[in-house]
């Protein structure tokens, strides 16, 4: 009986490390070309001003916040959004009276993939599980993926970035 208990304990200890690092998530891919007129974008900074013209001194139309999702009009996934002076033309909805204007393309990501957690998930300061944890995401948290690098996703985390192990 003692021998069976020790074998069970040793087997469990060998299996646990494989489960500790496993992340369960759903990855929602970007839209394919031809599915819509424009592409959704995500604001990556705390505040972003939509302007009447593609110029930072132009009149403000509206202020967007981190996580807001304007629609970039005329974007093409193969060539990227059409820029003028570093700005892209956007709308904030699909109705005729939705606010429209120009926003600085440096502060958005166009048509991102989305990372959706299926359980509590650690976010690291860099691509190493020994790195400092900068966040612990709750189940069903949805964040834009900035890029995929090897076994890691780089995600937008409240105007900063974090690394999630696949």
KOLMI-88689 format. One record per atom (N, C-alpha, C, CB): residue number from 1; x, y, z; atom name; residue in one letter. Coordinates in nm, 2 decimals. Each point is the difference from the previous one (the first is absolute). Glycine has a CB too. Layout:
BEGIN
{NUM {X Y Z} CA A};
...
//
This chain:
BEGIN
{1 {0.08 -0.12 0.00} N X};
{1 {-0.08 0.12 0.00} CA X};
{1 {0.09 0.13 0.00} C X};
{1 {-0.18 -0.13 0.12} CB X};
{2 {0.28 0.13 -0.04} N X};
{2 {0.09 0.11 0.01} CA X};
{2 {0.07 0.03 -0.14} C X};
{2 {0.04 -0.05 0.25} CB X};
{3 {0.00 -0.07 -0.31} N X};
{3 {0.07 0.01 -0.13} CA X};
{3 {-0.10 0.07 -0.10} C X};
{3 {0.14 -0.20 0.05} CB X};
{4 {-0.26 0.16 -0.05} N X};
{4 {-0.10 0.05 -0.10} CA X};
{4 {-0.02 0.15 0.03} C X};
{4 {-0.12 -0.22 -0.01} CB X};
{5 {0.11 0.26 0.13} N X};
{5 {-0.01 0.15 0.04} CA X};
{5 {0.11 0.08 -0.05} C X};
{5 {-0.13 -0.07 0.20} CB X};
{6 {0.26 0.02 -0.18} N X};
{6 {0.11 0.07 -0.05} CA X};
{6 {0.01 0.01 -0.15} C X};
{6 {0.12 -0.07 0.20} CB X};
{7 {-0.16 -0.03 -0.27} N X};
{7 {0.00 0.00 -0.14} CA X};
{7 {-0.10 0.10 -0.05} C X};
{7 {0.07 -0.24 -0.01} CB X};
{8 {-0.19 0.25 0.07} N X};
{8 {-0.10 0.09 -0.03} CA X};
{8 {0.04 0.15 0.02} C X};
{8 {-0.17 -0.17 0.06} CB X};
{9 {0.24 0.19 0.05} N X};
{9 {0.05 0.13 0.03} CA X};
{9 {0.11 0.04 -0.10} C X};
{9 {-0.06 -0.03 0.25} CB X};
{10 {0.15 -0.05 -0.28} N X};
{10 {0.10 0.03 -0.10} CA X};
{10 {-0.05 0.02 -0.14} C X};
{10 {0.16 -0.14 0.14} CB X};
{11 {-0.26 0.06 -0.18} N X};
{11 {-0.06 0.02 -0.13} CA X};
{11 {-0.07 0.14 0.00} C X};
{11 {-0.04 -0.25 -0.03} CB X};
{12 {-0.03 0.28 0.13} N X};
{12 {-0.07 0.13 0.01} CA X};
{12 {0.10 0.12 -0.01} C X};
{12 {-0.19 -0.10 0.14} CB X};
{13 {0.30 0.09 -0.07} N X};
{13 {0.10 0.10 0.00} CA X};
{13 {0.06 0.02 -0.13} C X};
{13 {0.05 -0.05 0.24} CB X};
{14 {-0.04 -0.06 -0.32} N X};
{14 {0.06 0.01 -0.13} CA X};
{14 {-0.10 0.06 -0.10} C X};
{14 {0.14 -0.20 0.05} CB X};
{15 {-0.26 0.19 -0.03} N X};
{15 {-0.11 0.05 -0.09} CA X};
{15 {-0.03 0.15 0.03} C X};
{15 {-0.09 -0.23 -0.02} CB X};
{16 {0.10 0.27 0.14} N X};
{16 {-0.04 0.14 0.04} CA X};
{16 {0.07 0.11 -0.08} C X};
{16 {-0.05 -0.09 0.23} CB X};
{17 {0.19 0.08 -0.25} N X};
{17 {0.06 0.11 -0.07} CA X};
{17 {-0.05 0.02 -0.14} C X};
{17 {0.20 -0.05 0.13} CB X};
{18 {-0.25 -0.05 -0.20} N X};
{18 {-0.06 0.01 -0.13} CA X};
{18 {-0.13 0.08 0.00} C X};
{18 {0.11 -0.22 -0.06} CB X};
{19 {-0.18 0.21 0.17} N X};
{19 {-0.13 0.07 0.01} CA X};
{19 {0.01 0.14 0.05} C X};
{19 {-0.10 -0.22 0.04} CB X};
{20 {0.21 0.25 0.03} N X};
{20 {0.01 0.13 0.06} CA X};
{20 {0.02 0.11 -0.11} C X};
{20 {0.10 -0.11 0.21} CB X};
{21 {-0.02 0.08 -0.31} N X};
{21 {0.04 0.09 -0.10} CA X};
{21 {-0.11 0.01 -0.11} C X};
{21 {0.24 -0.03 0.06} CB X};
{22 {-0.33 -0.06 -0.06} N X};
{22 {-0.10 0.00 -0.11} CA X};
{22 {-0.10 0.11 0.01} C X};
{22 {0.03 -0.25 -0.02} CB X};
{23 {-0.05 0.32 -0.09} N X};
{23 {-0.09 0.11 0.00} CA X};
{23 {-0.12 -0.04 -0.09} C X};
{23 {0.18 0.17 0.04} CB X};
{24 {-0.30 -0.15 0.00} N X};
{24 {-0.11 -0.03 -0.08} CA X};
{24 {-0.07 0.13 -0.04} C X};
{24 {-0.04 -0.22 0.12} CB X};
{25 {0.04 0.24 -0.25} N X};
{25 {-0.06 0.13 -0.06} CA X};
{25 {-0.06 -0.03 -0.13} C X};
{25 {0.17 0.13 0.13} CB X};
{26 {-0.25 -0.04 -0.17} N X};
{26 {-0.06 0.00 -0.14} CA X};
{26 {0.07 0.12 -0.07} C X};
{26 {-0.22 -0.11 0.07} CB X};
{27 {0.27 0.08 -0.19} N X};
{27 {0.06 0.11 -0.08} CA X};
{27 {-0.11 0.03 -0.11} C X};
{27 {0.25 -0.08 0.05} CB X};
{28 {-0.30 0.20 -0.06} N X};
{28 {-0.09 0.04 -0.10} CA X};
{28 {0.08 0.07 -0.11} C X};
{28 {-0.19 0.03 0.17} CB X};
{29 {0.19 -0.09 -0.29} N X};
{29 {0.09 0.06 -0.10} CA X};
{29 {-0.05 0.13 -0.06} C X};
{29 {0.06 -0.23 -0.06} CB X};
{30 {0.02 0.30 -0.01} N X};
{30 {-0.04 0.13 -0.06} CA X};
{30 {-0.10 -0.03 -0.11} C X};
{30 {0.22 0.11 0.05} CB X};
{31 {-0.30 -0.01 -0.10} N X};
{31 {-0.09 -0.02 -0.11} CA X};
{31 {0.08 -0.02 -0.13} C X};
{31 {-0.17 0.15 0.12} CB X};
{32 {0.10 -0.23 -0.21} N X};
{32 {0.06 -0.03 -0.13} CA X};
{32 {-0.04 0.12 -0.09} C X};
{32 {-0.01 -0.25 0.04} CB X};
{33 {0.09 0.27 -0.15} N X};
{33 {-0.04 0.11 -0.09} CA X};
{33 {-0.13 -0.03 -0.06} C X};
{33 {0.24 0.04 -0.05} CB X};
{34 {-0.32 0.07 0.02} N X};
{34 {-0.13 -0.01 -0.07} CA X};
{34 {-0.11 -0.03 0.10} C X};
{34 {0.12 -0.08 -0.19} CB X};
{35 {-0.10 0.07 0.32} N X};
{35 {-0.11 -0.02 0.09} CA X};
{35 {-0.08 0.12 0.04} C X};
{35 {0.13 -0.20 0.08} CB X};
{36 {-0.07 0.32 -0.10} N X};
{36 {-0.06 0.12 0.05} CA X};
{36 {0.06 0.12 -0.07} C X};
{36 {-0.04 -0.10 0.22} CB X};
{37 {-0.01 0.22 -0.21} N X};
{37 {0.04 0.12 -0.06} CA X};
{37 {0.14 0.05 0.06} C X};
{37 {-0.24 0.06 -0.06} CB X};
{38 {0.24 -0.06 0.19} N X};
{38 {0.12 0.04 0.07} CA X};
{38 {0.05 -0.11 0.10} C X};
{38 {-0.07 0.24 -0.02} CB X};
{39 {0.17 -0.21 0.09} N X};
{39 {0.05 -0.10 0.10} CA X};
{39 {-0.01 0.06 0.14} C X};
{39 {0.15 -0.11 -0.18} CB X};
{40 {-0.18 0.02 0.28} N X};
{40 {0.00 0.05 0.14} CA X};
{40 {0.15 0.03 0.04} C X};
{40 {-0.21 -0.13 0.05} CB X};
{41 {0.22 0.23 0.03} N X};
{41 {0.13 0.04 0.06} CA X};
{41 {-0.02 0.01 0.15} C X};
{41 {0.08 0.12 -0.21} CB X};
{42 {0.03 -0.12 0.28} N X};
{42 {-0.01 0.01 0.15} CA X};
{42 {0.10 0.11 0.04} C X};
{42 {-0.06 -0.25 0.02} CB X};
{43 {0.01 0.34 0.06} N X};
{43 {0.08 0.11 0.06} CA X};
{43 {0.09 -0.06 0.10} C X};
{43 {-0.18 0.17 -0.04} CB X};
{44 {0.31 -0.14 0.03} N X};
{44 {0.10 -0.06 0.09} CA X};
{44 {0.06 0.10 0.10} C X};
{44 {0.06 -0.15 -0.18} CB X};
{45 {-0.10 0.27 0.18} N X};
{45 {0.04 0.10 0.10} CA X};
{45 {-0.12 0.04 0.08} C X};
{45 {0.19 0.08 -0.15} CB X};
{46 {-0.16 -0.01 0.26} N X};
{46 {-0.10 0.04 0.10} CA X};
{46 {-0.11 0.10 -0.07} C X};
{46 {0.17 -0.03 0.19} CB X};
{47 {-0.12 0.13 -0.26} N X};
{47 {-0.09 0.09 -0.07} CA X};
{47 {0.05 0.03 -0.14} C X};
{47 {-0.06 0.11 0.22} CB X};
{48 {-0.03 -0.11 -0.32} N X};
{48 {0.04 0.03 -0.14} CA X};
{48 {-0.11 0.09 -0.06} C X};
{48 {0.12 -0.22 -0.02} CB X};
{49 {-0.08 0.33 -0.04} N X};
{49 {-0.09 0.09 -0.06} CA X};
{49 {-0.03 -0.03 -0.15} C X};
{49 {0.09 0.18 0.16} CB X};
{50 {-0.22 -0.18 -0.19} N X};
{50 {-0.04 -0.01 -0.14} CA X};
{50 {-0.01 0.14 -0.05} C X};
{50 {-0.13 -0.22 0.04} CB X};
{51 {0.18 0.25 -0.15} N X};
{51 {0.01 0.13 -0.06} CA X};
{51 {-0.08 0.02 -0.13} C X};
{51 {0.22 0.03 0.12} CB X};
{52 {-0.25 0.09 -0.15} N X};
{52 {-0.07 0.03 -0.13} CA X};
{52 {0.08 -0.02 -0.12} C X};
{52 {-0.13 0.16 0.12} CB X};
{53 {0.26 -0.13 -0.11} N X};
{53 {0.10 -0.02 -0.11} CA X};
{53 {0.12 -0.08 0.05} C X};
{53 {-0.07 0.22 -0.10} CB X};
{54 {0.15 -0.28 0.00} N X};
{54 {0.11 -0.08 0.04} CA X};
{54 {0.12 0.09 0.05} C X};
{54 {-0.08 -0.18 -0.16} CB X};
{55 {0.06 0.25 0.27} N X};
{55 {0.10 0.09 0.05} CA X};
{55 {-0.02 0.02 0.15} C X};
{55 {0.01 0.12 -0.23} CB X};
{56 {0.10 -0.13 0.30} N X};
{56 {-0.02 0.01 0.15} CA X};
{56 {-0.05 0.13 0.05} C X};
{56 {0.18 -0.16 0.01} CB X};
{57 {-0.17 0.27 -0.10} N X};
{57 {-0.05 0.13 0.05} CA X};
{57 {-0.15 0.02 -0.05} C X};
{57 {0.24 0.09 -0.01} CB X};
{58 {-0.29 -0.19 -0.06} N X};
{58 {-0.14 0.01 -0.05} CA X};
{58 {-0.10 0.00 0.12} C X};
{58 {0.07 -0.11 -0.22} CB X};
{59 {-0.19 0.16 0.20} N X};
{59 {-0.11 0.00 0.10} CA X};
{59 {-0.03 -0.15 0.05} C X};
{59 {-0.09 0.22 -0.11} CB X};
{60 {0.07 -0.23 0.24} N X};
{60 {-0.03 -0.13 0.05} CA X};
{60 {-0.15 -0.03 -0.02} C X};
{60 {0.17 0.03 0.18} CB X};
{61 {-0.20 -0.16 -0.22} N X};
{61 {-0.13 -0.05 -0.02} CA X};
{61 {-0.05 -0.07 0.12} C X};
{61 {0.04 -0.02 -0.24} CB X};
{62 {0.05 -0.07 0.30} N X};
{62 {-0.04 -0.08 0.11} CA X};
{62 {0.13 -0.06 0.07} C X};
{62 {-0.23 -0.05 -0.10} CB X};
{63 {0.22 0.03 0.23} N X};
{63 {0.12 -0.07 0.06} CA X};
{63 {-0.04 -0.14 0.02} C X};
{63 {0.07 0.21 0.12} CB X};
{64 {0.03 -0.30 -0.16} N X};
{64 {-0.02 -0.14 0.02} CA X};
{64 {0.08 -0.05 0.12} C X};
{64 {-0.04 -0.03 -0.25} CB X};
{65 {0.00 -0.08 0.31} N X};
{65 {0.07 -0.05 0.12} CA X};
{65 {0.07 -0.14 -0.04} C X};
{65 {-0.16 0.12 0.16} CB X};
{66 {0.25 -0.16 -0.07} N X};
{66 {0.06 -0.13 -0.02} CA X};
{66 {-0.11 -0.11 -0.02} C X};
{66 {0.20 0.07 0.14} CB X};
{67 {-0.18 -0.15 -0.24} N X};
{67 {-0.09 -0.11 -0.02} CA X};
{67 {-0.12 0.03 -0.09} C X};
{67 {0.07 -0.08 0.22} CB X};
{68 {-0.09 0.21 -0.25} N X};
{68 {-0.11 0.04 -0.09} CA X};
{68 {0.04 -0.06 -0.14} C X};
{68 {-0.05 0.21 0.12} CB X};
{69 {-0.06 -0.24 -0.20} N X};
{69 {0.02 -0.07 -0.12} CA X};
{69 {-0.06 0.08 -0.12} C X};
{69 {0.00 -0.22 0.12} CB X};
{70 {0.07 0.31 -0.17} N X};
{70 {-0.04 0.07 -0.12} CA X};
{70 {0.01 -0.09 -0.12} C X};
{70 {0.07 0.22 0.09} CB X};
{71 {-0.14 -0.19 -0.20} N X};
{71 {0.01 -0.07 -0.13} CA X};
{71 {0.08 0.08 -0.09} C X};
{71 {-0.22 -0.12 0.04} CB X};
{72 {0.33 0.06 -0.09} N X};
{72 {0.09 0.06 -0.10} CA X};
{72 {-0.06 -0.02 -0.14} C X};
{72 {0.21 -0.03 0.15} CB X};
{73 {-0.25 0.14 -0.21} N X};
{73 {-0.07 0.00 -0.13} CA X};
{73 {0.11 -0.01 -0.11} C X};
{73 {-0.20 0.13 0.09} CB X};
{74 {0.18 -0.22 -0.18} N X};
{74 {0.09 -0.01 -0.12} CA X};
{74 {0.12 -0.08 0.03} C X};
{74 {-0.08 0.22 -0.07} CB X};
{75 {0.09 -0.29 0.18} N X};
{75 {0.11 -0.08 0.04} CA X};
{75 {0.00 -0.13 -0.09} C X};
{75 {0.01 0.10 0.24} CB X};
{76 {0.11 -0.14 -0.27} N X};
{76 {0.02 -0.13 -0.08} CA X};
{76 {0.10 -0.08 0.08} C X};
{76 {-0.05 0.11 -0.23} CB X};
{77 {0.02 -0.23 0.27} N X};
{77 {0.09 -0.08 0.08} CA X};
{77 {0.13 -0.03 -0.07} C X};
{77 {-0.19 -0.09 0.11} CB X};
{78 {0.20 0.09 -0.24} N X};
{78 {0.12 -0.04 -0.07} CA X};
{78 {0.10 0.12 0.00} C X};
{78 {-0.12 -0.16 -0.14} CB X};
{79 {0.06 0.29 0.13} N X};
{79 {0.09 0.12 -0.01} CA X};
{79 {-0.01 0.08 0.13} C X};
{79 {-0.03 0.00 -0.24} CB X};
{80 {-0.06 -0.03 0.33} N X};
{80 {-0.02 0.08 0.12} CA X};
{80 {-0.09 0.11 -0.03} C X};
{80 {0.22 -0.07 0.08} CB X};
{81 {-0.25 0.15 0.03} N X};
{81 {-0.09 0.11 -0.02} CA X};
{81 {0.06 0.11 -0.08} C X};
{81 {-0.10 -0.05 0.22} CB X};
{82 {0.01 0.12 -0.30} N X};
{82 {0.05 0.12 -0.08} CA X};
{82 {0.03 0.11 0.10} C X};
{82 {-0.14 -0.07 -0.21} CB X};
{83 {0.26 0.12 0.21} N X};
{83 {0.04 0.11 0.09} CA X};
{83 {0.02 0.13 -0.07} C X};
{83 {0.11 -0.17 0.14} CB X};
{84 {-0.14 0.27 -0.07} N X};
{84 {0.03 0.14 -0.05} CA X};
{84 {0.06 0.07 0.11} C X};
{84 {-0.19 0.00 -0.17} CB X};
{85 {0.32 0.04 0.16} N X};
{85 {0.07 0.07 0.11} CA X};
{85 {0.01 -0.08 0.12} C X};
{85 {-0.08 0.21 -0.09} CB X};
{86 {0.08 -0.34 0.08} N X};
{86 {0.00 -0.09 0.11} CA X};
{86 {-0.13 -0.03 0.07} C X};
{86 {0.23 0.08 0.04} CB X};
{87 {-0.34 -0.02 -0.10} N X};
{87 {-0.14 -0.02 0.06} CA X};
{87 {-0.08 -0.09 -0.09} C X};
{87 {0.01 0.23 0.10} CB X};
{88 {-0.11 -0.30 -0.04} N X};
{88 {-0.09 -0.08 -0.08} CA X};
{88 {-0.14 0.05 0.03} C X};
{88 {0.15 -0.20 0.02} CB X};
{89 {-0.24 0.19 -0.12} N X};
{89 {-0.13 0.04 0.01} CA X};
{89 {-0.09 -0.10 0.06} C X};
{89 {0.03 0.14 -0.20} CB X};
{90 {-0.11 -0.11 0.30} N X};
{90 {-0.08 -0.09 0.08} CA X};
{90 {-0.14 0.05 0.02} C X};
{90 {0.21 -0.08 0.11} CB X};
{91 {-0.29 -0.02 -0.08} N X};
{91 {-0.14 0.03 0.05} CA X};
{91 {-0.02 -0.07 0.13} C X};
{91 {-0.09 0.03 -0.24} CB X};
{92 {0.00 0.02 0.32} N X};
{92 {-0.02 -0.06 0.13} CA X};
{92 {-0.13 -0.09 0.01} C X};
{92 {0.12 0.19 0.10} CB X};
{93 {-0.18 -0.21 -0.22} N X};
{93 {-0.11 -0.09 -0.01} CA X};
{93 {-0.04 -0.02 -0.14} C X};
{93 {-0.08 0.08 0.22} CB X};
{94 {-0.03 -0.16 -0.25} N X};
{94 {-0.04 -0.03 -0.13} CA X};
{94 {-0.12 0.08 -0.05} C X};
{94 {0.10 -0.22 0.03} CB X};
{95 {-0.15 0.32 0.05} N X};
{95 {-0.11 0.08 -0.05} CA X};
{95 {0.05 0.13 -0.06} C X};
{95 {-0.15 -0.10 0.18} CB X};
{96 {0.06 0.16 -0.26} N X};
{96 {0.04 0.13 -0.07} CA X};
{96 {0.04 0.11 0.10} C X};
{96 {-0.15 -0.07 -0.18} CB X};
{97 {0.09 0.07 0.29} N X};
{97 {0.04 0.11 0.10} CA X};
{97 {0.11 -0.03 0.10} C X};
{97 {-0.24 0.07 -0.03} CB X};
{98 {0.31 -0.18 0.01} N X};
{98 {0.11 -0.04 0.08} CA X};
{98 {0.11 0.10 -0.02} C X};
{98 {-0.06 -0.24 0.00} CB X};
{99 {0.13 0.28 0.11} N X};
{99 {0.11 0.09 -0.02} CA X};
{99 {0.11 -0.06 -0.08} C X};
{99 {-0.05 0.10 0.22} CB X};
{100 {0.11 -0.02 -0.31} N X};
{100 {0.11 -0.04 -0.09} CA X};
{100 {0.11 0.10 0.01} C X};
{100 {-0.16 -0.11 -0.16} CB X};
{101 {0.28 0.07 0.14} N X};
{101 {0.12 0.09 0.00} CA X};
{101 {0.13 -0.08 -0.01} C X};
{101 {-0.13 0.16 0.14} CB X};
{102 {0.24 -0.09 -0.12} N X};
{102 {0.13 -0.05 -0.02} CA X};
{102 {0.07 -0.03 0.14} C X};
{102 {0.02 0.13 -0.22} CB X};
{103 {0.04 -0.24 0.23} N X};
{103 {0.07 -0.03 0.12} CA X};
{103 {0.15 -0.04 -0.03} C X};
{103 {-0.22 -0.07 0.12} CB X};
{104 {0.31 0.09 -0.03} N X};
{104 {0.14 -0.03 -0.02} CA X};
{104 {0.02 -0.15 0.00} C X};
{104 {0.07 0.22 0.10} CB X};
{105 {-0.02 -0.28 -0.21} N X};
{105 {0.01 -0.14 -0.02} CA X};
{105 {0.11 -0.06 0.10} C X};
{105 {-0.07 0.03 -0.24} CB X};
{106 {0.15 0.05 0.29} N X};
{106 {0.11 -0.05 0.10} CA X};
{106 {-0.06 -0.06 0.13} C X};
{106 {0.16 0.17 -0.10} CB X};
{107 {-0.29 -0.13 0.13} N X};
{107 {-0.06 -0.03 0.13} CA X};
{107 {-0.11 -0.10 -0.01} C X};
{107 {0.07 0.22 0.07} CB X};
{108 {-0.08 -0.29 -0.19} N X};
{108 {-0.10 -0.10 -0.01} CA X};
{108 {0.06 -0.13 -0.07} C X};
{108 {-0.18 0.18 -0.02} CB X};
{109 {0.11 -0.29 0.03} N X};
{109 {0.03 -0.12 -0.07} CA X};
{109 {-0.12 -0.03 -0.08} C X};
{109 {0.16 -0.09 0.17} CB X};
{110 {-0.14 0.07 -0.30} N X};
{110 {-0.11 -0.03 -0.09} CA X};
{110 {-0.02 -0.15 -0.02} C X};
{110 {0.04 0.22 -0.12} CB X};
{111 {-0.17 -0.26 0.13} N X};
{111 {-0.04 -0.14 -0.02} CA X};
{111 {0.09 -0.10 0.07} C X};
{111 {-0.08 0.07 -0.22} CB X};
{112 {0.09 -0.06 0.35} N X};
{112 {0.08 -0.09 0.08} CA X};
{112 {-0.07 -0.14 0.02} C X};
{112 {0.11 0.20 0.11} CB X};
{113 {-0.03 -0.30 -0.08} N X};
{113 {-0.05 -0.12 0.06} CA X};
{113 {-0.03 0.03 0.14} C X};
{113 {0.14 -0.15 -0.16} CB X};
{114 {-0.22 0.07 0.23} N X};
{114 {-0.04 0.03 0.14} CA X};
{114 {0.03 -0.13 0.08} C X};
{114 {-0.18 0.16 -0.07} CB X};
{115 {0.24 -0.14 0.19} N X};
{115 {0.03 -0.10 0.09} CA X};
{115 {-0.11 0.00 0.11} C X};
{115 {0.25 0.02 -0.04} CB X};
{116 {-0.32 -0.13 0.05} N X};
{116 {-0.11 -0.01 0.10} CA X};
{116 {0.03 -0.11 0.10} C X};
{116 {-0.17 0.08 -0.17} CB X};
{117 {0.19 -0.05 0.29} N X};
{117 {0.04 -0.10 0.10} CA X};
{117 {-0.12 -0.09 0.04} C X};
{117 {0.17 0.16 0.09} CB X};
{118 {-0.13 -0.29 -0.07} N X};
{118 {-0.10 -0.10 0.04} CA X};
{118 {0.01 -0.03 0.15} C X};
{118 {0.00 -0.09 -0.24} CB X};
{119 {0.11 0.14 0.30} N X};
{119 {0.02 -0.01 0.14} CA X};
{119 {0.09 0.11 0.05} C X};
{119 {-0.02 -0.25 -0.01} CB X};
{120 {0.05 0.26 0.13} N X};
{120 {0.09 0.10 0.05} CA X};
{120 {0.14 -0.02 -0.07} C X};
{120 {-0.12 0.01 0.23} CB X};
{121 {0.18 0.10 -0.28} N X};
{121 {0.12 -0.01 -0.08} CA X};
{121 {0.10 0.11 0.04} C X};
{121 {-0.14 -0.09 -0.19} CB X};
{122 {0.26 0.04 0.21} N X};
{122 {0.11 0.10 0.04} CA X};
{122 {0.05 0.07 -0.12} C X};
{122 {0.07 -0.15 0.19} CB X};
{123 {-0.03 0.28 -0.17} N X};
{123 {0.06 0.08 -0.10} CA X};
{123 {0.14 0.04 0.05} C X};
{123 {-0.22 0.09 -0.09} CB X};
{124 {0.32 -0.11 0.01} N X};
{124 {0.14 0.02 0.04} CA X};
{124 {0.06 0.12 -0.06} C X};
{124 {0.03 -0.24 0.02} CB X};
{125 {0.07 0.30 0.04} N X};
{125 {0.07 0.12 -0.04} CA X};
{125 {0.08 -0.03 -0.13} C X};
{125 {0.01 0.08 0.24} CB X};
{126 {0.04 -0.20 -0.26} N X};
{126 {0.06 -0.03 -0.13} CA X};
{126 {-0.02 -0.15 -0.02} C X};
{126 {0.17 0.18 0.03} CB X};
{127 {-0.12 -0.23 -0.14} N X};
{127 {-0.03 -0.14 -0.04} CA X};
{127 {0.08 -0.11 0.07} C X};
{127 {-0.05 0.10 -0.22} CB X};
{128 {0.02 -0.11 0.35} N X};
{128 {0.07 -0.10 0.09} CA X};
{128 {-0.10 -0.02 0.12} C X};
{128 {0.24 0.07 -0.08} CB X};
{129 {-0.27 -0.19 0.10} N X};
{129 {-0.09 -0.03 0.12} CA X};
{129 {0.07 0.03 0.13} C X};
{129 {-0.11 -0.17 -0.14} CB X};
{130 {0.24 0.20 0.14} N X};
{130 {0.07 0.04 0.12} CA X};
{130 {0.00 0.15 0.02} C X};
{130 {0.15 -0.20 -0.02} CB X};
{131 {-0.20 0.27 -0.08} N X};
{131 {-0.01 0.15 0.00} CA X};
{131 {-0.11 0.04 0.10} C X};
{131 {0.08 0.02 -0.24} CB X};
{132 {-0.07 0.10 0.28} N X};
{132 {-0.11 0.06 0.09} CA X};
{132 {-0.13 -0.01 -0.06} C X};
{132 {0.17 0.15 0.10} CB X};
{133 {-0.27 -0.18 -0.02} N X};
{133 {-0.14 0.00 -0.05} CA X};
{133 {-0.05 0.14 0.01} C X};
{133 {-0.04 -0.24 0.07} CB X};
{134 {-0.01 0.29 -0.17} N X};
{134 {-0.05 0.14 0.00} CA X};
{134 {-0.16 0.01 0.01} C X};
{134 {0.20 0.06 -0.14} CB X};
{135 {-0.26 -0.18 0.12} N X};
{135 {-0.15 0.00 0.01} CA X};
{135 {-0.04 -0.15 0.02} C X};
{135 {-0.03 0.21 -0.14} CB X};
{136 {-0.09 -0.22 0.19} N X};
{136 {-0.07 -0.13 0.01} CA X};
{136 {-0.14 0.02 -0.06} C X};
{136 {0.14 -0.08 0.21} CB X};
{137 {-0.16 0.03 -0.33} N X};
{137 {-0.13 0.02 -0.07} CA X};
{137 {-0.11 -0.09 0.05} C X};
{137 {0.13 0.08 -0.20} CB X};
{138 {-0.25 -0.03 0.22} N X};
{138 {-0.11 -0.08 0.03} CA X};
{138 {-0.05 -0.08 -0.11} C X};
{138 {-0.07 0.17 0.17} CB X};
{139 {-0.01 -0.27 -0.15} N X};
{139 {-0.06 -0.08 -0.11} CA X};
{139 {-0.09 0.09 -0.08} C X};
{139 {0.00 -0.21 0.15} CB X};
{140 {0.00 0.19 -0.28} N X};
{140 {-0.07 0.07 -0.10} CA X};
{140 {0.05 0.15 -0.03} C X};
{140 {-0.20 -0.14 0.07} CB X};
{141 {0.32 0.16 -0.03} N X};
{141 {0.06 0.13 -0.03} CA X};
{141 {0.04 0.00 -0.15} C X};
{141 {0.09 0.03 0.24} CB X};
{142 {-0.12 0.08 -0.31} N X};
{142 {0.02 0.01 -0.15} CA X};
{142 {0.10 0.11 -0.02} C X};
{142 {-0.23 -0.09 -0.05} CB X};
{143 {0.35 0.06 -0.01} N X};
{143 {0.10 0.10 -0.03} CA X};
{143 {0.05 -0.01 -0.14} C X};
{143 {0.06 0.00 0.24} CB X};
{144 {-0.02 0.11 -0.31} N X};
{144 {0.05 -0.01 -0.13} CA X};
{144 {0.15 -0.06 0.00} C X};
{144 {-0.15 0.20 -0.07} CB X};
{145 {0.17 -0.28 -0.03} N X};
{145 {0.14 -0.06 -0.01} CA X};
{145 {0.08 0.10 -0.09} C X};
{145 {-0.09 -0.24 0.03} CB X};
{146 {0.20 0.29 0.02} N X};
{146 {0.08 0.09 -0.08} CA X};
{146 {0.09 -0.08 -0.09} C X};
{146 {0.00 0.16 0.18} CB X};
{147 {0.05 -0.28 -0.14} N X};
{147 {0.08 -0.09 -0.08} CA X};
{147 {0.02 -0.13 0.06} C X};
{147 {0.12 0.20 -0.10} CB X};
{148 {-0.09 -0.30 0.02} N X};
{148 {0.03 -0.13 0.05} CA X};
{148 {0.15 -0.03 -0.02} C X};
{148 {-0.24 -0.08 -0.06} CB X};
{149 {0.31 0.04 0.16} N X};
{149 {0.14 -0.03 -0.01} CA X};
{149 {0.04 -0.13 0.07} C X};
{149 {0.04 0.25 0.00} CB X};
{150 {-0.02 -0.35 -0.09} N X};
{150 {0.03 -0.13 0.05} CA X};
{150 {-0.11 -0.06 0.09} C X};
{150 {0.24 0.06 0.00} CB X};
{151 {-0.22 -0.10 0.12} N X};
{151 {-0.10 -0.05 0.09} CA X};
{151 {-0.07 0.11 0.08} C X};
{151 {0.14 -0.21 0.01} CB X};
{152 {-0.13 0.33 -0.05} N X};
{152 {-0.06 0.11 0.07} CA X};
{152 {-0.09 0.09 -0.08} C X};
{152 {0.21 -0.01 0.14} CB X};
{153 {-0.30 0.07 -0.07} N X};
{153 {-0.09 0.11 -0.06} CA X};
{153 {0.04 0.13 0.07} C X};
{153 {-0.19 -0.16 -0.05} CB X};
{154 {0.21 0.26 -0.02} N X};
{154 {0.02 0.14 0.05} CA X};
{154 {-0.14 0.06 0.00} C X};
{154 {0.25 0.02 -0.07} CB X};
{155 {-0.30 0.02 0.18} N X};
{155 {-0.14 0.06 0.01} CA X};
{155 {0.01 0.14 0.05} C X};
{155 {-0.10 -0.23 0.04} CB X};
{156 {0.00 0.31 -0.08} N X};
{156 {-0.02 0.13 0.05} CA X};
{156 {-0.06 -0.01 0.14} C X};
{156 {-0.02 0.10 -0.23} CB X};
{157 {0.08 -0.03 0.33} N X};
{157 {-0.05 0.00 0.13} CA X};
{157 {0.00 0.14 0.06} C X};
{157 {0.10 -0.24 0.03} CB X};
{158 {-0.21 0.30 -0.05} N X};
{158 {-0.03 0.13 0.05} CA X};
{158 {0.12 0.10 -0.03} C X};
{158 {-0.14 -0.11 0.18} CB X};
{159 {0.16 0.14 -0.30} N X};
{159 {0.10 0.09 -0.05} CA X};
{159 {0.14 -0.05 0.03} C X};
{159 {-0.16 0.19 0.04} CB X};
{160 {0.18 -0.32 -0.02} N X};
{160 {0.13 -0.06 0.02} CA X};
{160 {-0.01 -0.13 -0.08} C X};
{160 {0.05 0.11 0.23} CB X};
{161 {0.06 -0.19 -0.22} N X};
{161 {0.00 -0.13 -0.06} CA X};
{161 {0.03 -0.11 0.10} C X};
{161 {0.06 0.10 -0.22} CB X};
{162 {-0.10 -0.22 0.19} N X};
{162 {0.03 -0.11 0.09} CA X};
{162 {0.02 -0.13 -0.09} C X};
{162 {-0.13 0.10 0.20} CB X};
{163 {0.19 -0.20 -0.14} N X};
{163 {0.02 -0.12 -0.07} CA X};
{163 {-0.08 -0.12 0.06} C X};
{163 {0.24 0.08 -0.06} CB X};
{164 {-0.30 -0.15 -0.02} N X};
{164 {-0.08 -0.12 0.04} CA X};
{164 {0.06 -0.12 -0.07} C X};
{164 {-0.21 0.13 0.05} CB X};
{165 {0.24 -0.23 0.03} N X};
{165 {0.05 -0.13 -0.05} CA X};
{165 {-0.11 -0.08 -0.06} C X};
{165 {0.19 0.00 0.17} CB X};
{166 {-0.17 -0.05 -0.29} N X};
{166 {-0.10 -0.08 -0.07} CA X};
{166 {-0.03 -0.13 0.08} C X};
{166 {0.07 0.09 -0.22} CB X};
//
